[in-house]
Amino acid sequence: MRRLLLITTVTLLGIPALISRAQPHSPASDLLIEVELNPARLQQAKRLAADQGLPISVQLPSGTLMYAMGIEQNKPLYVVITDPLHPFEGCFTALYDEIEQRFDLSSAKKIFRRPSSALQPSRRNTSSLNTRLLLVPDWTDDRVWAFDAVTGNLVDTAFTHGNNTALESPKQALEHPVHRFITVSDQIRDLVQKFDPANGTWLSWFAPATGVNNAILDNIRGHAYRPNNNLLVTVASGSNSNAIAQFDTGGNSLGNFIAPGTGGLNSPFDIMIRSNDILISQSSSPTGVKQYALDGTYLAQWATISSFPQQMFRLQDGRIAVANFSGTGSTGIRLYDANGNFLRLLSGVTGNRGVYQLPNGNFLTTNASGLHEIDSTTGNLVRTIQAGTNFQYINLYDPASVAVEEPPPAAPVSFALEQNFPNPFNPSTTISFTLPEAAHVTLKVFDLLGREVATLVNEARNAGKHSVTFSTDAHHHPAGLSSGLYFYRLQAGSWSSTKKMALVQ
């Protein structure tokens, strides 16, 4: 385990002196990989930083980046990336007080964990909604950015703008082929979330249609749509780990398209559907890309990669570009022919997650430091389009394509109280209920002793589906609730229902 040597200057009898302090920390490269495989540690570090009034990320004018990614000594542990183009080179870990001693933060850009009200579309306009866009999820603010699909230039910093309870660790954003809303695979929430492309707001979860079910989805990464419009989702953890789950166009589970471990499937990341087969990248042994038939039957190990492949992109000539996240001498954009034969490595930017080819032939690629454009022949950096943002996969959104109208929802036929989402929660959760007819409604929260904690609704409501937010942060009532189980009870006329939820501080 490496040790970070911090040096600070103090004055003793008017004479500057150097005092050294050795502090053991987790190796930065290990933490970067651990967070990539399971970002729960990242989210825990971000919450702890927010609780302690510390930034979740810091960017220096020099380009050095610092992300809260771990926890040590009950403090957020930051990964310091000194070379934004090559995050694994020269990176180290430090606590915030060590960062303050080592760096001049007077001109630093600091990002703090923001409430949902701060995440609004910043550049949205009518013309942007008619433009082919590239959607790129961001792990810093848990939202999706949009870039021009022709030039790569920034269009919108918050194309989807969930909030700290609706979206965490978004990996990939796609356009639903039938209903045309935006689906985002959410690695922490274990859901494919649904967003309105017109204004960027969160609509609901999409798959599973019934909400979180870790027997179906757990630690998901990429997702893709089959030619029949069914949804495929990678599953990396839980009882259904190392599988590809399948859902219909309404988000209803159809079971597994590829059963756990089929063909050595192990920690899947991205799904590419070609005309005659399906390619799936995976991060665990045997690392590389697996090949399956269109019905999910295993065919072969399409490519063996010694480290950590993530997103794949098919070029017009049939070659495949693979964004390879880690591995000495193998990280970068790896090019293969259509049959999986390695061609060359483009390593002008490393630590890669996403990859896309612009019309000018250059590649866009993402890593922990931003979105970059590189030359497709030499791999040299052309420009950094957006720096200081923890980006993920890159996917095309084409609003000009013909949409298939979704039929209006049928009128509800019965009363229903849904399980809150997320659950467990901190600090906010959403409670939804359905009324088949107008009624006077009360919705109350109680602790385990039956004491009323909050009244969320006490009024007449029309027939239909309704949602209410229960928040325990400092800006809402009640604040300061302790961790534990609580009950919420809906009374609508003579009908009532009670469910329990868990608060985790």
Secondary structure by P-SEA (a helix, b strand, c coil): cbbbbbbbbbbcccbbbbbbbbbbbccaaaaaaaaaacaaaaaaaaaaaaaacccccccccccbbbbbccccccbbbbbbbccccccccccccccaaaaaaccccccccccccccccccccccccccccccbbbbbbbccccbbbbcccccccccccccccccccccccccccccccccccbbbbccccccbbbbccccccccccccccccccccccccccccccccccbbbbbbcccccccbbbbbccccccccccccccccccccccbbbbcccbbbbbbccccccbbbbccccccccccccccccccbbbbccccbbbbbcccccccccbbbbcccccccccccccccccbbbbccccbbbbbcccbbbbbccccccccccccccccccbbbbbbcccccccccccccccbbbbccccccccccbbbbbbbbccccbbbbbbbccccccccccccccccccbbbbbbbcccccccccccbbbbbbbbbccccbbbbbbbbcc
